Amino acid sequence: MRRFLRLSAIVRSERNATISAAEQAMSSAGGWIVHFTLLSNAAATLMFEVPSDRVRELAAALAAIPLPLDAESRAQLAEWPDALGPGDVMGTLALTFLHGEPDLRREVPAFNL
C-alpha cells in the first residue's frame, strides 16, 4: 500500500504566513516537518510525516488555511484509504508563490577552502 503523499499548491498569499500555517496544519494532525527547501521567495517544499490514520485530519487542516491544493493533490486526499494500518505516511507539500516581489538577495559570506 502506498505511504506517500505528493501535494502541491499555487498561492498568492504572503509566503511566511503560508508556510507557518502549513506547519501548524501538519502539527495539528500529529505530523511534523522532516526537511524543507526554499527557492528564493518563489517556492518552498516541505517534506513531512504524519500518522497514517490522521491523513484526513491533515487534509481538513490544509483546507482550513485555506490552501488551494491542485486537482491531483485533492484527488489523492479524497481517495486516501481509511484503513492503511499503523505507521507513518511520508509526503511533500510544494508551494509556489505568485507575487510581484523581486527575488530575495542574500549575502553569501566569503570562505576559504
C-alpha positions as MATLAB code, in Angstrom:
seq = 'MRRFLRLSAIVRSERNATISAAEQAMSSAGGWIVHFTLLSNAAATLMFEVPSDRVRELAAALAAIPLPLDAESRAQLAEWPDALGPGDVMGTLALTFLHGEPDLRREVPAFNL';
ca = [
       0.000    0.000    0.000;
       1.243    3.464   -0.876;
       2.518    5.509    2.053;
       3.499    8.702    0.262;
       1.608   11.913   -0.465;
       2.684   14.441   -3.058;
       0.765   17.664   -2.540;
       1.169   20.986   -4.324;
      -0.443   24.394   -4.374;
      -0.002   27.722   -6.116;
      -0.688   30.582   -3.719;
      -0.860   34.351   -3.790;
      -0.705   34.777   -0.018;
       2.305   36.022    1.935;
       4.881   33.237    1.949;
       5.970   33.307    5.609;
       2.374   33.221    6.832;
       1.506   30.425    4.392;
       4.488   28.290    5.384;
       3.699   28.826    9.070;
       0.033   27.927    8.531;
       1.017   24.755    6.658;
       3.341   23.777    9.513;
       0.534   24.340   12.016;
      -1.821   22.227    9.889;
       0.689   19.377    9.889;
       1.234   19.672   13.642;
      -2.497   19.686   14.341;
      -2.767   16.351   12.506;
       0.038   14.867   14.598;
       2.604   15.335   11.824;
       5.965   17.029   11.683;
       8.267   18.595    9.102;
      11.294   16.427    8.385;
      13.060   18.800    5.982;
      12.362   21.820    3.812;
      13.834   23.659    0.864;
      13.315   27.240   -0.250;
      13.830   28.715   -3.696;
      14.252   32.429   -3.021;
      10.758   33.768   -2.365;
       9.254   31.875   -5.301;
       8.795   28.356   -3.920;
       9.054   26.142   -0.853;
       8.899   22.395   -0.411;
       8.029   20.931    2.975;
       8.855   17.261    3.489;
       6.712   15.834    6.281;
       5.488   12.728    8.040;
       2.045   12.209    9.535;
       0.440    9.182   11.202;
      -1.399    7.127    8.571;
      -4.672    7.289   10.487;
      -4.608   11.120   10.549;
      -4.209   11.943    6.846;
      -7.840   13.059    6.651;
      -7.202   15.461    9.559;
      -4.258   16.870    7.625;
      -6.462   17.357    4.562;
      -9.070   19.204    6.621;
      -6.427   21.373    8.308;
      -4.859   22.338    4.956;
      -8.306   23.172    3.552;
      -8.988   25.398    6.575;
      -5.917   27.604    5.873;
      -7.245   27.830    3.009;
      -4.546   26.250    0.870;
      -5.634   25.839   -2.773;
      -4.284   22.356   -3.483;
      -4.188   21.359   -7.147;
      -6.592   18.767   -8.562;
      -4.133   15.865   -8.288;
      -3.463   16.660   -4.621;
      -7.169   16.900   -3.812;
      -7.766   13.570   -5.592;
      -5.009   11.847   -3.581;
      -6.502   13.064   -0.324;
     -10.078   12.201   -1.330;
      -9.087    8.649   -2.326;
      -6.874    8.055    0.708;
      -7.779    4.710    2.317;
      -9.190    4.851    5.841;
      -7.657    1.508    6.862;
      -3.999    1.825    5.907;
      -2.683    0.211    9.073;
      -0.261    1.525   11.667;
       2.725    3.621   10.711;
       3.546    6.991    9.265;
       2.938    8.470    5.851;
       5.714   10.473    4.234;
       4.919   13.350    1.938;
       5.864   16.608    0.325;
       3.987   19.855    0.068;
       5.268   22.007   -2.789;
       4.216   25.648   -2.575;
       4.662   28.060   -5.483;
       4.208   31.728   -4.612;
       2.794   34.132   -7.183;
       3.615   37.743   -6.400;
       5.246   40.810   -7.886;
       8.149   40.919   -5.473;
      11.748   40.769   -6.689;
      13.906   37.762   -5.818;
      15.360   37.706   -2.328;
      19.009   38.638   -2.218;
      21.124   37.068    0.471;
      24.725   37.894    1.074;
      26.891   34.813    0.997;
      29.875   35.141    3.328;
      33.317   34.550    1.874;
      35.138   31.423    2.938;
      38.483   29.787    2.213;
      38.895   26.222    1.107;
];
